[in-house]
Amino acid sequence: MAAEKFLPELISATQLTKKNVPATRQSFGKRVAAYYELELISEGSGAIITDGQIIPAIPERLFIRRPGMRLEGFAPYYSYYIVFSDSSRELEQLNLPAYLDGMGQLSDSFKTIRNHFIYPDAASDFEIKSCIFKILAAVLKGGSNTASPAIEASVRYIKSHLEEELSVASLAKESGYSQNHYTNLFKAAMGETPSGFIRRCRIRKACELLEETNETVETIAQMCGFDNFSYFFRAFKKIQGRTPHAYRKAVRRYINNSCKHSVKRV
């Protein structure tokens, strides 16, 4: 794609919250995307059918949509959501994925777009286009960021050792930085502290295990590096807005109902 030719024009920017989404288990409605869409899930345990594929709507998952995609979402999930056009047609040349995980660092860009859409000023058009470029750059890099090689290695280590004890002090030492400097570099690259990132990754893994396995919640907590079940329970509920048991029950109900009733009609 020739970046100098790319001409994004924002059409809408919305934040889906508990105040403006359908009731639990209900559909957002079937539709066909008219423009390009980017949707970053902030919380949720619902699902989004994309061209017949059922994709769970989990935190930090970024959905990328082209015009013409057939869609249907099932509550509850909450997100930042932008719609834009591309008169240059440069995006047509790209093989964009349907979604990418671990994109929580882009939440500030989505918030900036939304704020400038609602409260425009003289700089809003530049701010909005800059943020759209930043989001698409992250998409084209497959979710990678501008972190130093040491921080990138640390992120990879965290994701592959979630079941183990992970201390910020040991991660900083392994990266060759002081703990304070490591924390600052990590937050600049990932948009959150190392401990917050570890917690979210562990909860995300717990969500996947709750969806895909029949392991007990206690076993899943241990598999995700939570030795203290009470802490796991509190952390899960804080991030997901419901208990692990309720999450498993809800997600499976949504997916089963979607398989039975929705895919055939999409």
C-alpha positions as CSV (number, residue, x, y, z in Angstrom):
1,M,0.0,0.0,0.0
2,A,1.2,3.5,-0.9
3,A,0.8,5.4,2.4
4,E,1.0,8.8,0.7
5,K,-2.0,7.9,-1.5
6,F,-4.1,6.4,1.4
7,L,-7.1,8.7,2.1
8,P,-9.1,7.6,5.2
9,E,-12.2,9.6,5.9
10,L,-13.8,8.9,9.3
11,I,-17.6,8.2,9.1
12,S,-18.3,7.4,12.8
13,A,-16.6,6.6,16.1
14,T,-18.5,4.9,18.9
15,Q,-17.9,3.3,22.3
16,L,-20.1,0.4,23.1
17,T,-20.8,0.2,26.8
18,K,-23.3,-1.5,29.1
19,K,-25.6,1.5,28.4
20,N,-25.9,1.0,24.7
21,V,-25.7,-2.7,23.9
22,P,-28.4,-5.3,23.6
23,A,-29.4,-7.4,26.6
24,T,-27.4,-10.5,27.3
25,R,-27.7,-13.2,24.6
26,Q,-29.3,-10.9,22.2
27,S,-28.1,-10.1,18.7
28,F,-26.8,-6.7,17.6
29,G,-28.6,-7.5,14.3
30,K,-27.4,-8.9,11.0
31,R,-25.8,-6.5,8.6
32,V,-23.3,-6.1,5.8
33,A,-20.4,-3.7,6.3
34,A,-20.6,-0.7,4.0
35,Y,-17.2,0.7,4.8
36,Y,-14.0,-0.3,6.5
37,E,-14.4,-1.0,10.2
38,L,-12.0,-1.4,13.2
39,E,-13.4,-2.6,16.5
40,L,-11.3,-3.1,19.6
41,I,-12.9,-5.2,22.3
42,S,-12.4,-3.8,25.8
43,E,-14.5,-6.3,27.7
44,G,-16.7,-9.2,26.7
45,S,-17.8,-12.8,26.5
46,G,-20.0,-12.6,23.4
47,A,-19.2,-13.5,19.8
48,I,-19.2,-11.9,16.4
49,I,-20.1,-13.9,13.3
50,T,-17.9,-12.7,10.4
51,D,-18.7,-14.2,7.0
52,G,-20.0,-17.3,8.7
53,Q,-17.1,-17.7,11.1
54,I,-17.9,-17.5,14.8
55,I,-15.2,-15.4,16.6
56,P,-15.3,-14.9,20.3
57,A,-15.3,-11.2,21.3
58,I,-12.5,-11.2,24.0
59,P,-10.6,-8.3,25.5
60,E,-7.8,-6.7,23.4
61,R,-9.1,-8.5,20.2
62,L,-9.1,-6.1,17.2
63,F,-11.6,-6.9,14.5
64,I,-10.7,-5.7,11.0
65,R,-13.5,-5.5,8.4
66,R,-13.8,-4.8,4.7
67,P,-16.8,-3.5,2.9
68,G,-19.2,-6.4,2.0
69,M,-18.4,-8.6,5.0
70,R,-21.5,-10.2,6.5
71,L,-21.7,-9.6,10.3
72,E,-23.8,-10.4,13.4
73,G,-22.7,-9.7,16.9
74,F,-24.0,-11.4,20.1
75,A,-23.9,-9.5,23.4
76,P,-22.4,-9.0,25.9
77,Y,-19.2,-7.3,24.7
78,Y,-18.0,-3.7,24.9
79,S,-15.7,-2.0,22.5
80,Y,-14.3,1.1,20.7
81,Y,-15.6,1.1,17.2
82,I,-14.7,3.3,14.2
83,V,-16.0,3.3,10.6
84,F,-14.1,4.9,7.7
85,S,-13.9,5.0,4.0
86,D,-10.9,4.9,1.6
87,S,-11.5,6.8,-1.6
88,S,-7.9,5.9,-2.7
89,R,-8.8,2.2,-2.7
90,E,-5.3,1.5,-1.4
91,L,-6.6,-0.9,1.3
92,E,-8.1,-3.2,-1.4
93,Q,-4.5,-4.3,-2.2
94,L,-4.0,-5.7,1.3
95,N,-4.7,-9.1,2.7
96,L,-6.1,-7.9,6.0
97,P,-6.8,-10.5,8.8
98,A,-10.3,-10.8,10.3
99,Y,-8.8,-10.1,13.7
100,L,-5.7,-9.7,15.8
101,D,-5.2,-10.4,19.5
102,G,-3.2,-8.5,22.1
103,M,-3.9,-5.1,20.6
104,G,-4.9,-3.3,23.8
105,Q,-2.1,-0.8,23.4
106,L,-4.2,0.8,20.6
107,S,-7.0,1.8,23.0
108,D,-5.6,5.3,23.4
109,S,-5.8,5.8,19.6
110,F,-9.4,4.7,19.5
111,K,-10.3,7.0,22.4
112,T,-8.6,9.9,20.6
113,I,-10.5,9.3,17.5
114,R,-13.8,9.1,19.4
115,N,-13.1,12.3,21.3
116,H,-12.2,14.2,18.2
117,F,-15.3,12.9,16.4
118,I,-17.6,14.0,19.2
119,Y,-15.7,17.2,20.1
120,P,-14.0,18.4,16.9
121,D,-11.5,21.3,16.8
122,A,-9.1,22.7,14.3
123,A,-6.6,19.8,14.7
124,S,-9.2,17.0,14.8
125,D,-8.8,15.9,11.1
126,F,-5.1,15.5,11.5
127,E,-5.4,13.8,14.9
128,I,-8.0,11.3,13.5
129,K,-6.0,10.4,10.4
130,S,-2.8,10.1,12.4
131,C,-4.5,7.6,14.8
132,I,-6.0,5.6,11.8
133,F,-2.5,5.3,10.3
134,K,-1.1,4.2,13.7
135,I,-3.8,1.5,14.0
136,L,-3.3,0.2,10.5
137,A,0.5,0.2,10.9
138,A,0.0,-2.1,13.9
139,V,-2.3,-4.3,11.9
140,L,0.2,-4.6,9.0
141,K,2.9,-5.5,11.5
142,G,0.7,-8.3,12.9
143,G,0.3,-6.6,16.2
144,S,4.0,-5.9,16.8
145,N,5.0,-2.6,18.2
146,T,8.0,-0.3,18.4
147,A,9.4,-1.8,21.6
148,S,13.0,-2.5,22.0
149,P,14.2,-6.0,21.2
150,A,14.6,-6.7,24.9
151,I,11.0,-5.7,25.6
152,E,9.8,-7.7,22.6
153,A,11.7,-10.7,24.0
154,S,10.2,-10.1,27.4
155,V,6.7,-10.0,26.0
156,R,7.2,-13.3,24.1
157,Y,8.6,-14.9,27.3
158,I,5.6,-13.7,29.3
159,K,3.1,-15.1,26.8
160,S,4.8,-18.5,26.7
161,H,5.3,-18.9,30.5
162,L,2.0,-17.7,31.9
163,E,1.7,-20.8,34.1
164,E,5.0,-19.9,35.9
165,E,5.9,-17.3,38.5
166,L,6.6,-14.0,36.7
167,S,8.0,-11.2,38.8
168,V,8.7,-7.7,37.3
169,A,12.1,-7.7,39.1
170,S,13.2,-10.9,37.4
171,L,11.9,-9.8,34.0
172,A,13.7,-6.5,34.3
173,K,16.9,-8.2,35.3
174,E,16.7,-10.6,32.3
175,S,16.1,-7.7,30.0
176,G,19.1,-5.8,31.3
177,Y,17.3,-2.8,32.7
178,S,16.6,-1.5,36.2
179,Q,13.1,-2.3,37.4
180,N,11.9,1.3,37.0
181,H,13.4,1.8,33.6
182,Y,12.0,-1.6,32.4
183,T,8.5,-0.7,33.7
184,N,8.6,2.7,31.9
185,L,9.8,1.1,28.6
186,F,7.3,-1.7,28.8
187,K,4.4,0.7,29.5
188,A,5.4,3.0,26.6
189,A,5.5,0.0,24.2
190,M,2.5,-2.0,25.5
191,G,0.2,0.7,26.9
192,E,0.2,-0.8,30.4
193,T,2.5,-1.9,33.2
194,P,4.2,-5.3,33.1
195,S,2.1,-6.6,36.0
196,G,-1.1,-5.4,34.3
197,F,-0.1,-7.0,31.0
198,I,0.7,-10.3,32.8
199,R,-2.7,-10.3,34.5
200,R,-4.5,-9.6,31.3
201,C,-2.6,-12.3,29.4
202,R,-3.4,-14.8,32.1
203,I,-7.1,-13.9,32.1
204,R,-7.2,-14.1,28.3
205,K,-5.7,-17.5,28.5
206,A,-8.2,-18.5,31.1
207,C,-11.0,-17.3,28.8
208,E,-9.7,-19.5,26.0
209,L,-9.5,-22.6,28.3
210,L,-13.0,-21.9,29.7
211,E,-14.3,-21.8,26.1
212,E,-12.3,-24.7,24.7
213,T,-11.8,-27.3,27.5
214,N,-13.8,-28.9,30.3
215,E,-11.2,-28.4,33.0
216,T,-12.4,-27.1,36.3
217,V,-12.1,-23.4,37.0
218,E,-9.7,-24.2,39.8
219,T,-7.5,-26.2,37.5
220,I,-7.6,-23.4,34.8
221,A,-6.6,-20.9,37.4
222,Q,-3.4,-22.9,38.2
223,M,-2.8,-23.5,34.5
224,C,-2.8,-19.7,34.0
225,G,-0.3,-19.0,36.8
226,F,-2.8,-18.1,39.6
227,D,-1.8,-19.9,42.8
228,N,-4.4,-18.0,44.8
229,F,-7.9,-18.9,43.6
230,S,-9.6,-16.0,45.4
231,Y,-7.3,-13.6,43.6
232,F,-7.9,-15.3,40.2
233,F,-11.7,-15.0,40.9
234,R,-11.4,-11.3,41.7
235,A,-9.1,-10.5,38.8
236,F,-11.3,-12.4,36.3
237,K,-14.5,-10.7,37.4
238,K,-12.8,-7.2,37.4
239,I,-11.6,-7.7,33.8
240,Q,-14.5,-9.7,32.4
241,G,-17.3,-8.3,34.5
242,R,-18.6,-11.7,35.5
243,T,-17.3,-14.8,37.3
244,P,-15.4,-17.6,35.5
245,H,-18.3,-20.0,35.9
246,A,-20.8,-17.4,34.5
247,Y,-18.3,-16.6,31.6
248,R,-18.1,-20.3,30.5
249,K,-21.8,-20.8,30.7
250,A,-22.6,-17.6,28.8
251,V,-20.0,-18.1,26.0
252,R,-21.0,-21.7,25.3
253,R,-24.7,-20.7,25.2
254,Y,-24.0,-17.9,22.7
255,I,-21.8,-20.1,20.5
256,N,-24.3,-23.0,20.6
257,N,-27.2,-20.7,19.8
258,S,-25.3,-19.1,17.0
259,C,-24.3,-22.4,15.5
260,K,-27.9,-23.6,15.6
261,H,-29.7,-20.5,14.5
262,S,-27.5,-17.9,12.9
263,V,-24.8,-19.4,10.6
264,K,-27.4,-20.9,8.2
265,R,-29.1,-17.5,7.8
266,V,-26.0,-15.4,7.4
